[in-house]
Amino acid sequence: MSQFSGSPAEAGDSHDFKDPGAVAASEGSSEAGQLQRASEAKRQIGIVSAVFLIVNRVIGTGIFATPGSILKLSGSVGLSLFIWVAGMLIALAGTAVYLEFGTAIPKNGGEKNYLEYVFRKPKFLTTGLYTGYVVLLGWASGNSVVFGEYILHAAGVEVDRWNQRGIGLACITVAFLIHATSVKWGVRIQNLLGTIKVIIILIIVVAGWVALAGHVKLPEDEKPHNFTNAFEGTTGSAYGVVTALYNVIWSYIGYSNANYALSETKNPVRTLKIAAPLAIGVISILYMFVNIAYFAAVPRDEILSAQRLVAASLFRNVFGATAERALSVFVALSAFGNVLSVIFSQGRLVQELGREGILPFSRFWASNRPFNAPTAGLLEHWAVSVIIMLAPPPGDAYNFILNLISYPLAIINTFVALGLIHLYLNRKSWNWNPPISATLPVVIFFFLSNIYLVVAPFVPPEDGQNVYEELPYWLHCVVGFGIIFAGGVYWLIWAVILPKLGSYELDRVMMYDEIDGWERSVFVKRPVEKSL
């Protein structure tokens, strides 16, 4: 990652983020006023929609599909629950960090804005590295795979390599078409599915209370006793613990989801201050209750053998086979809601790269035509997700996708936290006084947690602990670094080699879109005279 600059003044004013409303007021022109009105008209996301943007992104399939893997990797019920608590604390710290950055820089783009704001040397390297991260990761693929698995389970059809992925392909394609044709209806469907997700979670919690009271449809000698000797079998393996922690973090990914659409959010600072803590706080409490419910209703051996279908096992043990099939459909709908939320935010990140002139054929990626939606950005994420979904071996597909996405995110979060630490230590020179402060201890905790998540996966696993059946344990780490490195290669070509060959230099200027009034930075080519 690129270096800090000493202060904003040293780097010029290209990263000073200004509200179009302030521009309108200062200029006093009718044209600026029109930009202000156009910008405000595009703000369709309120507190409720922002909460559901986060809920839909966070509650996907992780809480339904990962508990078996976490139990296997940790070795005991007790350590599993402690790992869930650790993941919750990391997610809450991450929420605080992104809340501070989001209220300070309330515009579309998420961590891209924050990294570019702090890390400015070498020039535009951060932009290039982040471009590889956004363009080459298929975030929506994992939940599309589990959507297929739960739909087939509900239908009583045996899962194989192609029927599962075929249904997953249909899932992500429908999500793409919804968001590409109507932003408003896409958000409405997300909100509806977000409600269904919360209802399913509450049903699982209630089922756990029923199971704790002893009402489980199992013979007496098969009823679970997971809270007796809860720490029996605990592993001390660093690989096991960190990989289990990745599974938990996968289940929490999305706490920053509202940050990607702040240009489309009504009163973005106030909305984010309410929506992010509310969403993650409620989800954290529900997740702990859900895990207790699993261990109360499903015997340990069945949790391990069920793999990604542990929620279905709970439904069967508490409510019976018919309810198991019906509720499995609702878990699949939860996964679909997550896919909708992911493709919504990632499509906008690709569009933002196009709007700034970073990607080749930038006008194509930046366009909102023909349905006033980022169709090209959505299409790019759809295509990458489909490739990642179809490529891995059948048994390893979900775990590889999960780790491949979680690992580069840990790298990015390390630098996001490091950037905020730098701002804290140089608050006066950067004039850093955002509406919300995460506090230095919280940011340091988030930073150290992500350092651990980046380093620990390289420690070889003990026998039987490799999360993959066929793939090497380190593959997601190498591919993750490769994706970010590919962004560095792109930067070398786009920002260094081509400008030298073309006798120009890249510069970033602030512009306001004539149609929607949104502020954006754009890369322009400035001619440079060749020295004799």
N, C-alpha and C positions, 0 to 999 in steps of 0.2 A: 504494500500500500504506500501511497505517496506521503511526503513529509508535511508537517505543519508549516504554515507561514507564521511569522512572528505576530502579526495582528491583521485585522481586516484592511487597515489603511495601506499596509505594504503590498497587498495583493490587488489594489485597485478597488473599484466599486462594483465590479461585475457580479458579485454575489450578494449585494445588498437587496434584501427582499422587501418590496414595497407593495402596499395595497393599492389596487386600481382606484379605490375610492379616494385615497389620499391624493393621487395624481389628479383626479377629477376636481377635487377641492382646490388644489394649488393652482391648476391651470385656469379654472373657472370657465372653460370652454364648453360649448354644447356638445362637441364631439367627444370630449372626455366624459361628459355626463352620460352620453349614450353608451360609452364603454362600461361605465359603472352600472347602468341599468341592465345591460346585456349580461354582464358578469353575475349580477344578483339573480337574474332570471334563470340562469343555469344552475343555481343552487337549489337542488331538489331534496337533499338528504338532511333530515332533521335528527333529533335525539333518538327517536325510536328506530329509524332506519340505520343510524350509525351503530346502535347497540346490536341490531340484527346483522349488520355487516360483520361485526366481530364474532357474534355468536355463531353465525353460519360458517365462518372461516375456521373457528376454533373447534366447534363440535362437528366433527366429520365422522370419521370411522375410528379414530385413535382410541377413544374411550371404549368402543365396542370390540375392537380387533386386537389391541396390543396387550391386555392384561396377561394372557397366556405366555407370551414371549417374555414379559417382564418377570413373571414368576419363575420361568425356566432359567433366565439369566441370573437372577438374584438368589435363587435356591430356596427361599423361604417366604412365607406369607408376611412375616413381620418386616423383613427387609424390603419387600415389594412396597408395602405401605409407606415406609420411610423414604423410598425413592420417589414415590408419588408426591410426598410432602416437599422433598428437595426440588423436584421439577416445578411444583406450584410456586415455591419461593423465587426460583429463577424467573418464572413467567411474570410474577408480580413485580420483580425488580425491572424486568424488561419493559413492562407496561409503564412504569414510572419514567424510565429513560426515554421511551418514545413519546410519552405524554409531554415531557419537557421540550423535546425537539419539535414536536408537532405544534405546540402552542406558540413556539418561538418563530417557526417557519411554516405558517398555515397555508400550504399549497400542495397540489398533486405531486406525487413522486416518492413520498416516504423517505427511506434511508438514503436514497440517491442524493437528495438535497442536503442531508445532514453531513454525509461524507464529503461532498464537494465543498461545503461551506468551511470545513475545518482543514481537510487535506488538499493543499493547492499546489504542491511541488513534488515531482516534476509536473509541469503544466498539463492538465487534463488527463493525467494517468488514472486518477480515481474514476473519472468518467468512463474510460476504456475498460478498466477492470470490472466495474459494475455492469457495463453493457454485456459482457460475457456471462455474468451471473444471471441477468434477467432473461436474455435471449435463449440461452442453452439449457435452462432447467424447466422440466415439465411438471410443474407443481400439481396440476389437476389429475395426473395419471394415477397416483396411489389410491385415491378415493373412488375413481372410476372402476378400478380393479375390484375393490371390495363391494361396490354397488352390484357388480355382476355376480360376485360370490353369494351375497345375501339373497338376491333375486332367485338364483338357481336353487339355493337351499330352501326358500319358501315354496318353490314349485316342485320340490322333491326330485330334482334332476341332479345327477352326479356332475361335479365340477371337473372340467378338463381344461387343457391349455387354451383352446380356441373358443369354446362357448362362453367362458368367463370373460375373456378379453373382447369377444364380439359384442357382448352386452355392455361392457365398459366403453367400447368405442361408440355405441349408440348413445350412452349416457352423456359423454363429453360433447358429442356432436349436437345433441338437443340443447345442451347448455350454451354452446357457441351460438346456435341459431337464435335462441331467445334473446341473448344480450346483444347480438348483432342487429336485430330488427327493432327492438324497443327497450330503451333504458328503463322507462317507467315501469313496464310490465315485468321486466327482469327483476327490479328491486321489489316489486309487490310479491312476486313468487318467492323470492328469497325470504321476505318477511314471513310469509305463510309457512314455508318449510322450517324457518327458524322456530316458529311457534310449535310445530310438530316435534322438532328435536327436543325442545324443553319438556314437552308432554311425555315423550318416550323416556327421557332421563328420570322424570318424576315417577313414572310407572316402575322403572327399575329400582328406584329408591324404596318405593312402597313394597315392592316384591322382596327386597332385602329385609324390611321390617317383618314381613310375613314369615320369611324363612328363619329369622332370628327367634321367632316365637315357636318354631318347630313345625310349621305347616309346609312341608315339602313333600311332593309326590314321589318319594323314594322309599324303598324298604328301610326299616330301622337300622340295619347294619350297614347301609350304604349312605346314610345321611352324612353331610359334611361336618367335620370337627376341626376346621382350619384355624380356629383361634386358640386351640389347645397346643401347647408347645409351638407357638407361632414362629419362632426363630430357628426351629430345627431344619438343618440342611443349608443354612446360610453360607454363601460363598464369599471368599475374600478376593476374588479375581477382579482386577482393575478393568479388564475387558468386559466382564460380565456386568459390572456395576455401571460403567459408562454407556454400554450399549443399551442396557435397560433404561438409563436416564434419557438416552436419545428417543426411545419409544415414548416416554412420558412427554418430552419436549415436543415431539411430533403431535401429541394430543393437545398441546397448548399453542401450536403455531397459529398465528392470526391475531395475537393481541395488538399488533400494530396495523391491522387491516384498514381501519378507518383513516389512518394517516395517508393512504394512497389516493383518497378522493376528497381532500379538504377543499380543493377549488370548487367542488360541487356540493359543499356542505353549508347549510345556513348557519350563520354566526359560528364559524368553525372553532374558535378558541373555546367558547362556552360549551358547545356541543361535545367536543372531545374531552373536556375536563369532566363532564358528567358521564358520557357514554363508556369510555374505556375502563375506568375503575369499576363502574357498576357491572359491566359485562363480565370482566375477568374475576371480580370478587364473587359473583353468583356462581360462575362456572367452577371456580376452585372448590367451593363448598360442595356443589353437586358431585364433582368428580370423586371426592373422598367418600361421600355416601354411596356412590355407585360401586366403588371398589369393595367397600364393606359388604354391599349387597351380593356381589359376585362370590366372595368368600363364604358368605352365609348360606348361599343357595346351591353352590356347585362344588362337589368334592375336588380336592387338589388334583388327582389324576385325570379327572375329566376336563379340568381347566387346561392342563398341559396338552391333552390329546385333541381338544376342540380347536386349538390354535386361534384362528381369527373369528370363530363362531361361538365364543364364550357367552355372548349376550343371548344367542339362541338357546344355549344350554340352560341358562337361567330361566328363560321364558318357559321352557319345557318342564323343568323341575318344579316350578311354582304354579304355573297356569295350565299345563297340559300341552299335548302335541298340536292341537288346533290353534291355540293362542301363539304357540311358537312360530308357526308359519305366518300368521297374520302380522305379528309384531316384527318378524324379520323383514317384511315388506316396508314397515315404517323405518327400520334401521337403514334400509336401502335408500329410502327417501331422504334420510338424514345425510347420507353420503352424497346424494344428488344435490342437496342444498349447499353442501360444502364445495362441490365442483362448480356450481353457479357462482359462489362467492369468490373462489380462487380465480376463475377465468375473468370475472369482473375486474378484479384489481390488477392482475398481471397484464391483461389487455391494455389497461391504461398506462402501465409502466412502459410497455413497448411503444405506445402512441407518444408518450412524453419524449422518448428517445428520438422518435421521428420528428416531433415538433421542434426539437432543438437542433436538428440537422446532423445528428450523430450517426444514424444508420444510412447505408446506401439507399437511394430512392426514397429520401425522407418525406417527400410530399405524399407518397402512397401510404406510408405508415402513419403520418400525422392526420390524415383525412378522417372526417366524421361522416363521409358519404357512404351509402345513399340514405341511411336511416338515422342520421344524427347520433351515431354510436361509433366507437373505435373499432370498426369491423376488421381492418387489416391487422391491428394489434391482437385482437381476439383470435384471428385466423392463425397468426404465427404461434401463439401459445397452444392452440389446438393441435397444430402439426407436430410441434416438439413433444407434447404430452403423448400423442399417439405413438410416436417412434419409441419413446422411453417405456411406454406401456407394453408394446409388442416385443421388445428386444430381449429382456432377460429370460433365463430358464424358468419354467412354470413354478416350481417350488420356491424359488428365490425372488420372484418378481416384486412382491409387495415389500419385503424387507429391504431389498436393494433400493427401491424407489424411496422408501421412508428414510433410509440412511443417506442416500445421495442428496436428498433435499435438506435434511437436518444438518449435515456436516458443513456445506458451504455457508449455511445460515449462521452457524457458530462462528465461522471466520469473519463474516460481515459484522455480526454483533460484537465481536471482540474489538473491531475498529470503531464501531459506533460508540461503544462505551469509552474507549481510549480517547476519542475525540471530545467527548463530554468532560472527561477528567481534565483534559488540556484546557478546555474553556473555563472550568472551575478554577484551575490554578493560575489562569491569566484573565480573570473576569474583568478587571479594569481596562486592560488594553483592548479586549474584544468587545467591551461594553455589553456584556452578556447578562441580561436581566429579564428572563422570560417570565410569563405569568405563573408558571408552575416550576418548582424545583424538585428534582428527584432526590437530592442530597448526596453529598460525596460518598458516605459509607455505602449507600445503596448502589451507586454506580460502580464503585470498586468491587463490591460483591458480584455484580453482573459481569464485570470484566474478568475477574478471576474464574468464575464459573465457566465462562466461554473458553478461556485459555485451557482449562481442564478438558473441556469437550473436544477441543482441537487436538490436544496432545495424546490423551489417554487411549484413543482407538488404535494407535500404532503398537500398543503393548500386546504381544501374542496371546490369544485365548488359551485357557486350559482345555484339556481333552473334553470333547462333547459340548463345548460352549460356543463354537463358531455359529453365528446366527444364520449363516448360509449353508445350504446343502451341497452345492457344487462350486460356488465362487470363493476366491480367497478372501480372508477376513478383512484385508486392508483395501479392497478394491474401491469402495465408495470414497475413501479418503483420497486416494490417488486421482480418481476421476473428478472429485470435488475441486482439488487444487488445479487439475487440468482445465476445468471450465473457467476458473478465474484467470489462470495463466493465458488461456485463449483470448480473454479480454485484453490482456497485456500485449499480446501479439497484434491484435486489432489496433490498439492504441499506437503501437510502433509504426504500423503502416499508415493509419489515418492521420495521426497528429505529428509524425516525425518525418517519415520517408517521403510520402506524397507531397507535403508542403515544400520540402527541399527540392524535389524534382520539378514541382510546378512553380517555384519561385513565389510562394505566398506563405503567409502565416495565419494560423487559426486564431480568431478572437471571438469572445462571447459578448453579445450585446443583449439588452433587455428590450422586449417588444410586447405589444398588447394586440391580441387577435382582433381583427376588425369585425368579425362576426359575433364571437361570444364574449369578448372583453377580457379574456383570461390573460394574465401575465405569463410570459415564458421567456426563457433565455434561448438565444439562437446563435449557433456557430456560423461565422462569416469568414470568407477568405479575403485577406488584405494583401495586395501585391507588395512584394519586396524587391527593391532594386538589387540586381546582382553586382557584387563588388568587382572592380576591375583587377 
